[in-house]
Amino acid sequence: MAISNATFSDISGAVSDIFAGMGAADKAALQAQGLRITAQGTLITAQGTRLNAESLRTKAAGDIAEASNYDLASTLAEANKAYTDQSTRLQQSQLNRNITQTIGGQQAGVAASGFGAGGSAAYLLRDSQAQGALAKGVLAQQGVITEAGYEQQAQSYTTLANAGRATAAAEMDMASKTDTIATEQDALAVQQQQLANQTQDVGNKEADMDFFSGAIKGVSAIASIFI
Amino acid sequence: MPRIETFDAGNVALHPTETGVEATAGAARRIGAFYNQQAGAEEMLARETERLGGMTQQVGRETEQLGAEKGQAETEAGRRIGSSIAAAGDVAVKYLDSQQISQGSKAYADLLQTTTQQWNDTVKNADPNNPHVATDFMAKLDDQLENFKNNGFYTENGQKWAEAHVEALRQHMAEKTTGDMATLAGQAAMVNQQQTVNSLSATVHGDPSSIDFALASLKSSTEGMLAHSPNLSGTAAASARSEIMQKGAESIVKSAAIGYIEKTGKMPDWVTDPKYSKYVNGPELQMFERAAKTQAKANALVDKQTQVAQRQLADLQVHQGATKVISDNITFDPQTGQPIVDPKFFKQALELARNNPDAPSAAETVRTMMNWGESQQNKGAKPADDPAVKSDLMDRMFSADKPTTTLDLMKARAEGKLSDHSFEVMHGLVQELQTTPLKGDIWKDTIAAVKGELVLTNVGLPGKDITGEGNYAKWAQTFIPQYLAQSRAGTLPPNALDVKDPTSMISQSMAPFKRTVQQRAQDYLSSLGGVSPAAPGKREDVMPAIPPVDQRTPGLYSTPRGTMRWTGTGWVNP
């Protein structure tokens, strides 16, 4: 051992290693800190994701509530259909009574007038009967038409209700999946924390090795001078 | 006719009403509208909340982006600061590199010079076959190199420079030390193998028929030596092998040829065999032919010389036999100092002559021995020393050409020119000097110096310094045994023979025999006045021998200069 270029190369290396060690320590600390911040961001993102899931669940709840009302509206439409049937049969009864009264009156008048049953009287009677039959047909048809309208209305609301529930189910499923994503983001944040710790450890070790290397080179340089 | 009226109800009818239905249906529509209104509000709130979450997430993303940018900015700032530091450091390091390398270059040059000198000093006296010389030096060098490298180089490039130069120097010194040791080992191998070659050459010279075995021995010993030489390897080994094998084989073949020629006086017919002819060139063949002719003539001469040599050898055997007969059969009476002759002396002396009939000196030697023996049996005769004869015998004690022998002493004794006491003492001296000869220039000069101190010569008058001659002989009888004893014991002081040092062993031994100028002149003149040459002999009888220095105790002693006191370190007048 003796003083040589290697002596100063060792000193140079020692200084370089010490600074490299300091740089490695600072780098590791800041990178670890950055990773921890990133992990914090990931956690916040996970919270946002959970809020998205909550939003989906809110939408689902709204859809379910809307579907319930549509169910109710459908029920009401079904009730209106029943009412229409009842009303049609009621009107048909009243019409039959009117027809019967009209034709009976005419027969009574004819009879009272003494007119025979033929001729004009017969004609009147036949016309009344025809008018009655027409009225009864129209009434029945009208009732069918109205019932059909209510039926379609009820079916339409039922369809809306079913669609709302399906949508709610889909949203709940999406919310569940979004929660899963949030959970994975949490896990990712934990990994980022671990990565930060590992980065810190690796950086510390690298710094230690640099310091150790620097110390060895320094000792080597001193030894080359005195030995 | 009367009219009878009836009640007519008229046109009665039921009339269903639409009011209730319409009211209920209208209520349903209104309720749905209310809920839708509430849901719409909730949706708006949710959208706002989600937008807030989105914005919060955006803030988080921007915060993340901010963190990334801040981290990048801080990292970039660190990178820029680091780059600036590195750039400044590069400049500083270049400056330091330059400074260290500049200073290190001089230190490196000094280190190179020092280590090279150290190696040269090390290798100068190193054993070529010691494998540790180079490794030990390199180990020490490593310490120096480490010290060099670890001082003054503290930048990487500086250290790399030092490392590279240290490694280069280490490599250089490793190669140099290995190379030098290999060269030295090669030279040593050449010397060692030359001895082997000489031995094999001598063998084949004596026995030319062993030439193939000698050549094989040369090869095996050379290969073995090279294989086991720790410092000899690679090209040095190959070079040494080639040189030793070629030159050695040439030497052996030529030696065998010369030996053959010397033995037979003829050219060996095998010398032209391709197996050997590659080691002999044309001029050498011609030389062999001439040598063969010369040898034939020389052999005849040698035969004659051999006869002479045999006679000389017989003479030598006679002298050695005489010495043995004398040593075995002659002892000296410790009381009187007179020789005691064993009767076997005469018988063995005669056998000596019988056993060496070819020795020219046998008859004279035996005659001398017999004469001496007979003179010893004549108890009435008491010969005194002839100073001239005794001086000659003493002088030749240290001669390399004709040293005094026991036979010379016997001859002088038989002729009545040597006393029994002198014979005993000088015989002992002869035996001592036969065991440990004292010859050579140092001894020759030393003896000459002692004689010059003790004997008066060249005075321009007739006559001799008889007293001085006697003192010289007695000095020799005293000093030589002491000197030889200490020499064998290894206790001789360095200045033992320094006659100029008054404290030396030889000066101390000479002290009792030195005389003043007046004494010398008086002694010389007295000899001219007819003083009997036998007078010094009488003085020997009254003056006991002075003990050696290491056995001498302080006190009074009779010396040639009169009674003197030995203080333990020197002589003084009493």
Chai-1 contact restraints between the chains, C-beta under 6 A:
chainA,res_idxA,chainB,res_idxB,connection_type,confidence,min_distance_angstrom,max_distance_angstrom,comment,restraint_id
A,A2,B,Y154,contact,1.0,0.0,6.0,A-B,restraint_1
A,A2,B,T155,contact,1.0,0.0,6.0,A-B,restraint_2
A,A2,B,E156,contact,1.0,0.0,6.0,A-B,restraint_3
A,A2,B,Q159,contact,1.0,0.0,6.0,A-B,restraint_4
A,I3,B,Y154,contact,1.0,0.0,6.0,A-B,restraint_5
A,I3,B,T155,contact,1.0,0.0,6.0,A-B,restraint_6
A,S4,B,V93,contact,1.0,0.0,6.0,A-B,restraint_7
A,S4,B,T155,contact,1.0,0.0,6.0,A-B,restraint_8
A,S4,B,E156,contact,1.0,0.0,6.0,A-B,restraint_9
A,N5,B,D90,contact,1.0,0.0,6.0,A-B,restraint_10
A,N5,B,V93,contact,1.0,0.0,6.0,A-B,restraint_11
A,F8,B,I85,contact,1.0,0.0,6.0,A-B,restraint_12
A,F8,B,A86,contact,1.0,0.0,6.0,A-B,restraint_13
A,F8,B,G89,contact,1.0,0.0,6.0,A-B,restraint_14
A,S9,B,A86,contact,1.0,0.0,6.0,A-B,restraint_15
A,I11,B,I85,contact,1.0,0.0,6.0,A-B,restraint_16
A,S12,B,G82,contact,1.0,0.0,6.0,A-B,restraint_17
A,S12,B,I85,contact,1.0,0.0,6.0,A-B,restraint_18
A,S12,B,A86,contact,1.0,0.0,6.0,A-B,restraint_19
A,V15,B,G78,contact,1.0,0.0,6.0,A-B,restraint_20
A,V15,B,I81,contact,1.0,0.0,6.0,A-B,restraint_21
A,V15,B,G82,contact,1.0,0.0,6.0,A-B,restraint_22
A,S16,B,G78,contact,1.0,0.0,6.0,A-B,restraint_23
A,S16,B,R79,contact,1.0,0.0,6.0,A-B,restraint_24
A,S16,B,G82,contact,1.0,0.0,6.0,A-B,restraint_25
A,F19,B,E74,contact,1.0,0.0,6.0,A-B,restraint_26
A,F19,B,A77,contact,1.0,0.0,6.0,A-B,restraint_27
A,F19,B,G78,contact,1.0,0.0,6.0,A-B,restraint_28
A,A20,B,T75,contact,1.0,0.0,6.0,A-B,restraint_29
A,A20,B,G78,contact,1.0,0.0,6.0,A-B,restraint_30
A,M22,B,E74,contact,1.0,0.0,6.0,A-B,restraint_31
A,G23,B,G71,contact,1.0,0.0,6.0,A-B,restraint_32
A,G23,B,E74,contact,1.0,0.0,6.0,A-B,restraint_33
A,G23,B,T75,contact,1.0,0.0,6.0,A-B,restraint_34
A,A24,B,G71,contact,1.0,0.0,6.0,A-B,restraint_35
A,D26,B,K70,contact,1.0,0.0,6.0,A-B,restraint_36
A,D26,B,G71,contact,1.0,0.0,6.0,A-B,restraint_37
A,K27,B,G67,contact,1.0,0.0,6.0,A-B,restraint_38
A,K27,B,A68,contact,1.0,0.0,6.0,A-B,restraint_39
A,K27,B,G71,contact,1.0,0.0,6.0,A-B,restraint_40
A,L30,B,T63,contact,1.0,0.0,6.0,A-B,restraint_41
A,L30,B,L66,contact,1.0,0.0,6.0,A-B,restraint_42
A,L30,B,G67,contact,1.0,0.0,6.0,A-B,restraint_43
A,Q31,B,E64,contact,1.0,0.0,6.0,A-B,restraint_44
A,Q31,B,G67,contact,1.0,0.0,6.0,A-B,restraint_45
A,Q33,B,T63,contact,1.0,0.0,6.0,A-B,restraint_46
A,G34,B,G60,contact,1.0,0.0,6.0,A-B,restraint_47
A,G34,B,T63,contact,1.0,0.0,6.0,A-B,restraint_48
A,G34,B,E64,contact,1.0,0.0,6.0,A-B,restraint_49
A,I37,B,T56,contact,1.0,0.0,6.0,A-B,restraint_50
A,I37,B,V59,contact,1.0,0.0,6.0,A-B,restraint_51
A,I37,B,G60,contact,1.0,0.0,6.0,A-B,restraint_52
A,I37,B,T63,contact,1.0,0.0,6.0,A-B,restraint_53
A,T38,B,Q57,contact,1.0,0.0,6.0,A-B,restraint_54
A,T38,B,G60,contact,1.0,0.0,6.0,A-B,restraint_55
A,Q40,B,T56,contact,1.0,0.0,6.0,A-B,restraint_56
A,G41,B,G53,contact,1.0,0.0,6.0,A-B,restraint_57
A,G41,B,T56,contact,1.0,0.0,6.0,A-B,restraint_58
A,G41,B,Q57,contact,1.0,0.0,6.0,A-B,restraint_59
A,I44,B,T49,contact,1.0,0.0,6.0,A-B,restraint_60
A,I44,B,L52,contact,1.0,0.0,6.0,A-B,restraint_61
A,I44,B,G53,contact,1.0,0.0,6.0,A-B,restraint_62
A,I44,B,T56,contact,1.0,0.0,6.0,A-B,restraint_63
A,T45,B,E50,contact,1.0,0.0,6.0,A-B,restraint_64
A,T45,B,G53,contact,1.0,0.0,6.0,A-B,restraint_65
A,Q47,B,T49,contact,1.0,0.0,6.0,A-B,restraint_66
A,G48,B,A46,contact,1.0,0.0,6.0,A-B,restraint_67
A,G48,B,T49,contact,1.0,0.0,6.0,A-B,restraint_68
A,G48,B,E50,contact,1.0,0.0,6.0,A-B,restraint_69
A,G48,B,G53,contact,1.0,0.0,6.0,A-B,restraint_70
A,L51,B,E42,contact,1.0,0.0,6.0,A-B,restraint_71
A,L51,B,L45,contact,1.0,0.0,6.0,A-B,restraint_72
A,L51,B,A46,contact,1.0,0.0,6.0,A-B,restraint_73
A,L51,B,T49,contact,1.0,0.0,6.0,A-B,restraint_74
A,N52,B,A46,contact,1.0,0.0,6.0,A-B,restraint_75
A,E54,B,E42,contact,1.0,0.0,6.0,A-B,restraint_76
A,S55,B,A39,contact,1.0,0.0,6.0,A-B,restraint_77
A,S55,B,E42,contact,1.0,0.0,6.0,A-B,restraint_78
A,S55,B,E43,contact,1.0,0.0,6.0,A-B,restraint_79
A,T58,B,Y35,contact,1.0,0.0,6.0,A-B,restraint_80
A,T58,B,Q38,contact,1.0,0.0,6.0,A-B,restraint_81
A,T58,B,A39,contact,1.0,0.0,6.0,A-B,restraint_82
A,T58,B,E42,contact,1.0,0.0,6.0,A-B,restraint_83
A,K59,B,Y35,contact,1.0,0.0,6.0,A-B,restraint_84
A,K59,B,A39,contact,1.0,0.0,6.0,A-B,restraint_85
A,A61,B,Y35,contact,1.0,0.0,6.0,A-B,restraint_86
A,G62,B,G32,contact,1.0,0.0,6.0,A-B,restraint_87
A,G62,B,Y35,contact,1.0,0.0,6.0,A-B,restraint_88
A,G62,B,N36,contact,1.0,0.0,6.0,A-B,restraint_89
A,A65,B,I31,contact,1.0,0.0,6.0,A-B,restraint_90
A,E66,B,A28,contact,1.0,0.0,6.0,A-B,restraint_91
A,E66,B,I31,contact,1.0,0.0,6.0,A-B,restraint_92
A,E66,B,G32,contact,1.0,0.0,6.0,A-B,restraint_93
A,N69,B,T24,contact,1.0,0.0,6.0,A-B,restraint_94
A,N69,B,A27,contact,1.0,0.0,6.0,A-B,restraint_95
A,N69,B,A28,contact,1.0,0.0,6.0,A-B,restraint_96
A,Y70,B,A28,contact,1.0,0.0,6.0,A-B,restraint_97
A,L72,B,T24,contact,1.0,0.0,6.0,A-B,restraint_98
A,A73,B,V21,contact,1.0,0.0,6.0,A-B,restraint_99
A,A73,B,T24,contact,1.0,0.0,6.0,A-B,restraint_100
A,A73,B,A25,contact,1.0,0.0,6.0,A-B,restraint_101
A,L76,B,G20,contact,1.0,0.0,6.0,A-B,restraint_102
A,L76,B,V21,contact,1.0,0.0,6.0,A-B,restraint_103
A,A77,B,V21,contact,1.0,0.0,6.0,A-B,restraint_104
A,N80,B,P16,contact,1.0,0.0,6.0,A-B,restraint_105
A,Y83,B,L14,contact,1.0,0.0,6.0,A-B,restraint_106
A,Y83,B,P16,contact,1.0,0.0,6.0,A-B,restraint_107
A,T84,B,P16,contact,1.0,0.0,6.0,A-B,restraint_108
A,Q86,B,L14,contact,1.0,0.0,6.0,A-B,restraint_109
A,S87,B,A13,contact,1.0,0.0,6.0,A-B,restraint_110
A,S87,B,L14,contact,1.0,0.0,6.0,A-B,restraint_111
A,Q91,B,A13,contact,1.0,0.0,6.0,A-B,restraint_112
A,Q94,B,V12,contact,1.0,0.0,6.0,A-B,restraint_113
A,A112,B,M1,contact,1.0,0.0,6.0,A-B,restraint_114
